Amino acid sequence: MLLAIDSGNTNIVFAVFDGDTCRQQWRSSSDPQRTADEYAVWLTQLMALEGIKPADMTGAIIANVVPAAHHGLLTLCRRYFNCEPLVVGEGLDLGIGILVDNPEEVGADRLVNALAAAERYEGPVIVIDFGTATTFDVVDAKGNYCGGVIAPGINLSLEALHTAAAKLPRIAVKKPQQVIGKGTVAAMRSGIYWGYVGLIEGLVSRIKAEFGKPLTVVATGGLAPVFGEATKVIDHQDPELTLRGLMLAYRNAKRT
């Protein structure tokens, strides 16, 4: 079995793959100060509930965008799962071209998303990942990563609005019943929700026009279902895209 770790700025996801099948996954809030021992206590208990033992792991792979968490995750794999993990971005050949000015600057999560999108969907693809940042990444018909767009994530925007404006409360993301808000909270909710729908539709339209060919649009990340139902530009929702990309990256590396 394979232990796949997707370490982001907001959440960290641990998944166990049995062949091509994701056996189970667990999510925790990201905390760079968390030690390998703390991760191990939490993760091994959850694995035990599913009948999975640390000794069942024959490999591990990490995609991490939080440098401070790097050492703890490496130690976790080595000490508790007896695996030397592969790390996306540390000389790991993903088997795809990275057609940007500085390939080393591209986030590990964006690269494995591209790898999975090329394998799962036919033709050129736009991957929209609703994470701490909302990213739009383009994958061509040959599976090459062609670049993309980084916009502030919706929760960052909500927090900035609350922090910068003293009278505006902190609100949750929720689809409003109407665009014209009749109160402060309703107006904020409309601006955030429909503003992000406009951002999605506008950027997808501009990317398609610049790329010059039809593109399939795939959404992933925690808030993908919230916005997937609000716009027709999103063709597919794929909550396991990043994890599948990690599995494919590990499999490709072992074949070379």
Contacts in CASP RR format, 6 or more apart in sequence:
PFRMAT RR
TARGET T0000
AUTHOR 0000-0000-0000
METHOD contacts of the structure
MODEL  1
MLLAIDSGNTNIVFAVFDGDTCRQQWRSSSDPQRTADEYAVWLTQLMALE
GIKPADMTGAIIANVVPAAHHGLLTLCRRYFNCEPLVVGEGLDLGIGILV
DNPEEVGADRLVNALAAAERYEGPVIVIDFGTATTFDVVDAKGNYCGGVI
APGINLSLEALHTAAAKLPRIAVKKPQQVIGKGTVAAMRSGIYWGYVGLI
EGLVSRIKAEFGKPLTVVATGGLAPVFGEATKVIDHQDPELTLRGLMLAY
RNAKRT
1 16 0 8 1.000
1 17 0 8 1.000
1 18 0 8 1.000
1 19 0 8 1.000
1 23 0 8 1.000
1 52 0 8 1.000
1 56 0 8 1.000
1 57 0 8 1.000
1 58 0 8 1.000
1 59 0 8 1.000
2 16 0 8 1.000
2 17 0 8 1.000
2 19 0 8 1.000
2 57 0 8 1.000
2 58 0 8 1.000
2 59 0 8 1.000
2 60 0 8 1.000
2 61 0 8 1.000
2 247 0 8 1.000
2 250 0 8 1.000
3 14 0 8 1.000
3 15 0 8 1.000
3 16 0 8 1.000
3 57 0 8 1.000
3 59 0 8 1.000
3 60 0 8 1.000
3 61 0 8 1.000
3 77 0 8 1.000
3 81 0 8 1.000
3 83 0 8 1.000
3 85 0 8 1.000
4 14 0 8 1.000
4 15 0 8 1.000
4 16 0 8 1.000
4 17 0 8 1.000
4 60 0 8 1.000
4 61 0 8 1.000
4 243 0 8 1.000
4 246 0 8 1.000
4 247 0 8 1.000
4 250 0 8 1.000
5 12 0 8 1.000
5 13 0 8 1.000
5 14 0 8 1.000
5 15 0 8 1.000
5 60 0 8 1.000
5 61 0 8 1.000
5 62 0 8 1.000
5 63 0 8 1.000
5 64 0 8 1.000
5 73 0 8 1.000
5 77 0 8 1.000
5 85 0 8 1.000
5 246 0 8 1.000
6 12 0 8 1.000
6 13 0 8 1.000
6 15 0 8 1.000
6 63 0 8 1.000
6 109 0 8 1.000
6 112 0 8 1.000
6 242 0 8 1.000
6 243 0 8 1.000
6 246 0 8 1.000
7 30 0 8 1.000
7 62 0 8 1.000
7 63 0 8 1.000
7 64 0 8 1.000
7 65 0 8 1.000
7 66 0 8 1.000
7 69 0 8 1.000
7 73 0 8 1.000
8 30 0 8 1.000
8 64 0 8 1.000
8 65 0 8 1.000
8 66 0 8 1.000
8 109 0 8 1.000
8 132 0 8 1.000
9 30 0 8 1.000
9 65 0 8 1.000
9 66 0 8 1.000
9 131 0 8 1.000
9 132 0 8 1.000
9 133 0 8 1.000
10 29 0 8 1.000
10 30 0 8 1.000
10 131 0 8 1.000
10 132 0 8 1.000
10 155 0 8 1.000
11 27 0 8 1.000
11 28 0 8 1.000
11 29 0 8 1.000
11 30 0 8 1.000
12 27 0 8 1.000
12 28 0 8 1.000
12 29 0 8 1.000
12 30 0 8 1.000
12 69 0 8 1.000
13 25 0 8 1.000
13 26 0 8 1.000
13 27 0 8 1.000
13 28 0 8 1.000
13 242 0 8 1.000
13 243 0 8 1.000
14 25 0 8 1.000
14 26 0 8 1.000
14 27 0 8 1.000
14 28 0 8 1.000
14 43 0 8 1.000
15 22 0 8 1.000
15 23 0 8 1.000
15 24 0 8 1.000
15 25 0 8 1.000
15 26 0 8 1.000
15 243 0 8 1.000
15 246 0 8 1.000
16 22 0 8 1.000
16 23 0 8 1.000
16 24 0 8 1.000
16 25 0 8 1.000
16 47 0 8 1.000
16 50 0 8 1.000
16 52 0 8 1.000
16 56 0 8 1.000
16 57 0 8 1.000
17 23 0 8 1.000
17 243 0 8 1.000
17 247 0 8 1.000
19 247 0 8 1.000
20 247 0 8 1.000
22 240 0 8 1.000
22 243 0 8 1.000
22 244 0 8 1.000
22 247 0 8 1.000
23 50 0 8 1.000
23 52 0 8 1.000
24 47 0 8 1.000
24 50 0 8 1.000
24 52 0 8 1.000
25 240 0 8 1.000
25 243 0 8 1.000
26 43 0 8 1.000
26 46 0 8 1.000
28 42 0 8 1.000
30 66 0 8 1.000
30 69 0 8 1.000
32 66 0 8 1.000
32 68 0 8 1.000
32 69 0 8 1.000
33 68 0 8 1.000
34 69 0 8 1.000
34 72 0 8 1.000
35 72 0 8 1.000
35 75 0 8 1.000
36 72 0 8 1.000
36 73 0 8 1.000
36 75 0 8 1.000
36 76 0 8 1.000
36 79 0 8 1.000
36 80 0 8 1.000
39 72 0 8 1.000
39 73 0 8 1.000
39 76 0 8 1.000
40 76 0 8 1.000
40 79 0 8 1.000
40 80 0 8 1.000
43 76 0 8 1.000
44 54 0 8 1.000
44 80 0 8 1.000
47 53 0 8 1.000
47 54 0 8 1.000
54 80 0 8 1.000
54 81 0 8 1.000
54 82 0 8 1.000
55 82 0 8 1.000
57 81 0 8 1.000
57 82 0 8 1.000
57 83 0 8 1.000
58 83 0 8 1.000
59 81 0 8 1.000
59 83 0 8 1.000
59 85 0 8 1.000
59 250 0 8 1.000
60 77 0 8 1.000
60 81 0 8 1.000
60 83 0 8 1.000
60 84 0 8 1.000
60 85 0 8 1.000
60 86 0 8 1.000
61 85 0 8 1.000
61 86 0 8 1.000
61 87 0 8 1.000
61 88 0 8 1.000
61 246 0 8 1.000
61 247 0 8 1.000
61 249 0 8 1.000
61 250 0 8 1.000
62 73 0 8 1.000
62 74 0 8 1.000
62 77 0 8 1.000
62 85 0 8 1.000
62 86 0 8 1.000
62 87 0 8 1.000
62 88 0 8 1.000
63 88 0 8 1.000
63 108 0 8 1.000
63 109 0 8 1.000
63 111 0 8 1.000
63 112 0 8 1.000
63 242 0 8 1.000
63 246 0 8 1.000
63 249 0 8 1.000
64 70 0 8 1.000
64 73 0 8 1.000
64 87 0 8 1.000
64 88 0 8 1.000
64 108 0 8 1.000
65 107 0 8 1.000
65 108 0 8 1.000
65 109 0 8 1.000
73 85 0 8 1.000
74 85 0 8 1.000
74 87 0 8 1.000
77 83 0 8 1.000
77 84 0 8 1.000
77 85 0 8 1.000
78 84 0 8 1.000
78 85 0 8 1.000
86 92 0 8 1.000
86 249 0 8 1.000
86 250 0 8 1.000
86 253 0 8 1.000
87 108 0 8 1.000
88 94 0 8 1.000
88 108 0 8 1.000
88 111 0 8 1.000
88 112 0 8 1.000
88 246 0 8 1.000
88 249 0 8 1.000
89 104 0 8 1.000
89 108 0 8 1.000
89 111 0 8 1.000
92 249 0 8 1.000
92 253 0 8 1.000
93 252 0 8 1.000
93 253 0 8 1.000
93 256 0 8 1.000
94 111 0 8 1.000
94 112 0 8 1.000
94 115 0 8 1.000
94 249 0 8 1.000
94 252 0 8 1.000
95 115 0 8 1.000
95 252 0 8 1.000
96 111 0 8 1.000
96 114 0 8 1.000
96 115 0 8 1.000
96 118 0 8 1.000
96 143 0 8 1.000
96 144 0 8 1.000
96 145 0 8 1.000
97 143 0 8 1.000
97 144 0 8 1.000
97 145 0 8 1.000
98 106 0 8 1.000
98 111 0 8 1.000
98 144 0 8 1.000
98 145 0 8 1.000
99 140 0 8 1.000
99 144 0 8 1.000
99 145 0 8 1.000
99 146 0 8 1.000
99 147 0 8 1.000
100 106 0 8 1.000
100 145 0 8 1.000
100 146 0 8 1.000
100 147 0 8 1.000
106 145 0 8 1.000
106 147 0 8 1.000
109 129 0 8 1.000
109 242 0 8 1.000
110 127 0 8 1.000
110 129 0 8 1.000
110 135 0 8 1.000
110 137 0 8 1.000
110 145 0 8 1.000
111 145 0 8 1.000
112 242 0 8 1.000
112 245 0 8 1.000
112 246 0 8 1.000
112 248 0 8 1.000
112 249 0 8 1.000
113 127 0 8 1.000
113 129 0 8 1.000
113 137 0 8 1.000
113 220 0 8 1.000
113 241 0 8 1.000
113 242 0 8 1.000
113 245 0 8 1.000
114 127 0 8 1.000
114 137 0 8 1.000
114 139 0 8 1.000
114 143 0 8 1.000
114 145 0 8 1.000
115 245 0 8 1.000
115 248 0 8 1.000
115 249 0 8 1.000
115 252 0 8 1.000
116 238 0 8 1.000
116 241 0 8 1.000
116 242 0 8 1.000
116 244 0 8 1.000
116 245 0 8 1.000
116 248 0 8 1.000
117 125 0 8 1.000
117 127 0 8 1.000
117 139 0 8 1.000
117 218 0 8 1.000
117 241 0 8 1.000
118 125 0 8 1.000
118 139 0 8 1.000
118 143 0 8 1.000
119 244 0 8 1.000
119 245 0 8 1.000
119 248 0 8 1.000
120 218 0 8 1.000
120 238 0 8 1.000
120 241 0 8 1.000
120 244 0 8 1.000
121 216 0 8 1.000
121 218 0 8 1.000
121 236 0 8 1.000
122 216 0 8 1.000
123 140 0 8 1.000
123 141 0 8 1.000
123 216 0 8 1.000
124 138 0 8 1.000
124 139 0 8 1.000
124 140 0 8 1.000
124 141 0 8 1.000
124 211 0 8 1.000
124 213 0 8 1.000
124 214 0 8 1.000
124 215 0 8 1.000
124 216 0 8 1.000
125 138 0 8 1.000
125 139 0 8 1.000
125 215 0 8 1.000
125 216 0 8 1.000
125 217 0 8 1.000
125 218 0 8 1.000
126 136 0 8 1.000
126 137 0 8 1.000
126 138 0 8 1.000
126 139 0 8 1.000
126 204 0 8 1.000
126 207 0 8 1.000
126 208 0 8 1.000
126 215 0 8 1.000
126 216 0 8 1.000
126 217 0 8 1.000
126 218 0 8 1.000
127 135 0 8 1.000
127 136 0 8 1.000
127 137 0 8 1.000
127 139 0 8 1.000
127 218 0 8 1.000
127 219 0 8 1.000
127 220 0 8 1.000
127 241 0 8 1.000
128 134 0 8 1.000
128 135 0 8 1.000
128 136 0 8 1.000
128 200 0 8 1.000
128 204 0 8 1.000
128 217 0 8 1.000
128 218 0 8 1.000
128 219 0 8 1.000
128 220 0 8 1.000
128 224 0 8 1.000
128 234 0 8 1.000
129 135 0 8 1.000
129 137 0 8 1.000
129 219 0 8 1.000
129 220 0 8 1.000
129 221 0 8 1.000
129 241 0 8 1.000
129 242 0 8 1.000
130 153 0 8 1.000
130 154 0 8 1.000
130 219 0 8 1.000
130 220 0 8 1.000
130 221 0 8 1.000
130 222 0 8 1.000
130 223 0 8 1.000
130 224 0 8 1.000
130 226 0 8 1.000
130 227 0 8 1.000
131 153 0 8 1.000
131 221 0 8 1.000
131 222 0 8 1.000
131 223 0 8 1.000
132 153 0 8 1.000
132 155 0 8 1.000
132 156 0 8 1.000
133 150 0 8 1.000
133 151 0 8 1.000
133 152 0 8 1.000
133 153 0 8 1.000
133 156 0 8 1.000
134 150 0 8 1.000
134 151 0 8 1.000
134 152 0 8 1.000
134 153 0 8 1.000
134 154 0 8 1.000
134 196 0 8 1.000
134 199 0 8 1.000
135 148 0 8 1.000
135 149 0 8 1.000
135 150 0 8 1.000
135 151 0 8 1.000
136 148 0 8 1.000
136 149 0 8 1.000
136 151 0 8 1.000
136 203 0 8 1.000
136 204 0 8 1.000
136 207 0 8 1.000
137 145 0 8 1.000
137 147 0 8 1.000
137 148 0 8 1.000
138 145 0 8 1.000
138 146 0 8 1.000
138 147 0 8 1.000
138 148 0 8 1.000
138 207 0 8 1.000
138 211 0 8 1.000
138 215 0 8 1.000
139 145 0 8 1.000
139 146 0 8 1.000
140 146 0 8 1.000
141 213 0 8 1.000
146 211 0 8 1.000
148 207 0 8 1.000
149 203 0 8 1.000
149 207 0 8 1.000
151 199 0 8 1.000
151 203 0 8 1.000
152 160 0 8 1.000
154 173 0 8 1.000
154 192 0 8 1.000
154 196 0 8 1.000
154 223 0 8 1.000
155 173 0 8 1.000
157 192 0 8 1.000
157 196 0 8 1.000
158 170 0 8 1.000
158 171 0 8 1.000
158 173 0 8 1.000
158 192 0 8 1.000
159 170 0 8 1.000
161 168 0 8 1.000
161 188 0 8 1.000
161 192 0 8 1.000
162 168 0 8 1.000
162 169 0 8 1.000
162 170 0 8 1.000
162 171 0 8 1.000
167 184 0 8 1.000
168 184 0 8 1.000
168 188 0 8 1.000
169 184 0 8 1.000
169 185 0 8 1.000
169 188 0 8 1.000
171 185 0 8 1.000
171 188 0 8 1.000
171 189 0 8 1.000
171 192 0 8 1.000
173 189 0 8 1.000
173 192 0 8 1.000
173 193 0 8 1.000
173 223 0 8 1.000
173 226 0 8 1.000
174 189 0 8 1.000
174 193 0 8 1.000
175 193 0 8 1.000
175 226 0 8 1.000
175 229 0 8 1.000
175 230 0 8 1.000
176 186 0 8 1.000
176 189 0 8 1.000
176 190 0 8 1.000
176 193 0 8 1.000
176 194 0 8 1.000
178 186 0 8 1.000
178 190 0 8 1.000
179 190 0 8 1.000
179 194 0 8 1.000
180 190 0 8 1.000
181 187 0 8 1.000
181 189 0 8 1.000
181 190 0 8 1.000
193 230 0 8 1.000
196 227 0 8 1.000
197 227 0 8 1.000
197 230 0 8 1.000
197 231 0 8 1.000
198 231 0 8 1.000
200 227 0 8 1.000
200 231 0 8 1.000
200 233 0 8 1.000
200 234 0 8 1.000
201 231 0 8 1.000
201 233 0 8 1.000
204 217 0 8 1.000
204 233 0 8 1.000
205 233 0 8 1.000
207 215 0 8 1.000
208 214 0 8 1.000
208 215 0 8 1.000
216 235 0 8 1.000
216 236 0 8 1.000
217 233 0 8 1.000
217 234 0 8 1.000
217 235 0 8 1.000
217 236 0 8 1.000
218 234 0 8 1.000
218 235 0 8 1.000
218 236 0 8 1.000
218 237 0 8 1.000
218 238 0 8 1.000
218 241 0 8 1.000
219 227 0 8 1.000
219 228 0 8 1.000
219 234 0 8 1.000
219 236 0 8 1.000
219 237 0 8 1.000
219 238 0 8 1.000
220 237 0 8 1.000
220 238 0 8 1.000
220 239 0 8 1.000
220 240 0 8 1.000
220 241 0 8 1.000
220 242 0 8 1.000
221 239 0 8 1.000
221 241 0 8 1.000
221 242 0 8 1.000
222 239 0 8 1.000
224 234 0 8 1.000
224 237 0 8 1.000
224 238 0 8 1.000
224 239 0 8 1.000
225 237 0 8 1.000
227 234 0 8 1.000
228 234 0 8 1.000
228 237 0 8 1.000
END
